[in-house]
Amino acid sequence: MKAEQSDPKTHRPVVEIGTRESALCTICNVGTALERLHEVRKHVRGDHKRRLDDVAVVLRVVALEAQAMYAISDEEARAALRRERPGGG
């Protein structure tokens, strides 16, 4: 899919930055990115895997900082991830 094209299933309402809701969105985005990195990692070797691992560490830190900043519990973060996944409730 080209950058200028968009998938209608991925459109989300606009979320104001600096809010608890934006932190939950950040956590969900990190979860999605980590899943995709895991898939890509299966197809690369050597130094590329190490670089992807470094990116994964940075993404996890971003999610943990967002979670800590807004006192989001692990259960609340997991619930948000489940809601945002296709077929989630």
C-alpha positions in Angstrom: 0.0 0.0 0.0 1.4 3.4 -0.9 1.8 6.1 1.7 -0.9 8.4 0.1 -3.4 5.6 0.2 -5.2 4.8 3.4 -6.9 1.7 4.7 -10.4 2.7 5.9 -10.3 0.0 8.6 -7.3 1.8 10.3 -8.9 5.3 10.6 -9.2 6.3 14.1 -10.7 9.4 15.7 -8.3 12.3 16.4 -7.0 12.1 19.9 -5.7 15.2 21.7 -2.0 15.0 22.6 -1.0 15.0 26.2 -4.0 13.1 27.4 -4.5 9.7 29.0 -6.2 8.6 25.8 -3.2 9.6 23.7 -1.0 7.5 26.1 -3.2 4.5 25.6 -3.0 5.1 21.8 0.8 5.2 22.1 0.8 1.9 24.0 -1.4 0.3 21.3 0.8 1.7 18.5 3.9 0.3 20.2 2.2 -3.1 20.5 1.4 -3.1 16.8 4.9 -2.0 15.9 6.5 -4.7 18.1 4.3 -7.3 16.4 5.5 -6.1 13.0 9.1 -6.0 14.0 8.8 -9.6 15.3 7.5 -10.6 11.8 10.3 -8.7 10.0 12.9 -10.1 12.4 12.1 -13.6 11.2 13.4 -12.7 7.7 16.7 -11.0 8.6 20.1 -12.1 10.0 23.0 -10.9 12.0 23.4 -7.3 12.6 20.0 -6.5 11.2 18.4 -8.6 14.0 20.4 -6.8 16.6 19.3 -3.4 15.2 15.6 -4.6 15.3 16.1 -5.7 18.9 17.5 -2.2 19.7 14.4 -0.6 18.1 12.2 -3.0 20.1 13.9 -1.9 23.4 13.3 1.8 22.5 9.6 1.1 21.7 9.1 -0.7 25.0 10.7 2.2 26.9 8.3 4.6 25.1 5.3 2.5 26.1 6.4 2.1 29.7 7.0 5.9 30.0 3.6 6.6 28.7 2.1 4.1 31.0 3.9 5.5 34.0 3.2 9.1 33.2 -0.5 8.6 33.2 -0.6 5.8 35.9 -2.1 3.3 33.5 -2.3 -0.1 35.0 -1.2 -3.2 33.2 -4.8 -4.4 33.0 -6.0 -1.2 31.5 -3.2 -1.3 28.9 -4.0 -4.9 28.0 -7.7 -4.0 27.7 -6.9 -1.1 25.3 -4.7 -3.4 23.2 -7.5 -6.0 23.0 -10.0 -3.3 22.0 -7.7 -2.0 19.2 -7.0 -5.4 17.7 -9.1 -6.5 14.7 -11.9 -8.6 16.1 -11.3 -7.3 19.6 -14.1 -6.4 21.9 
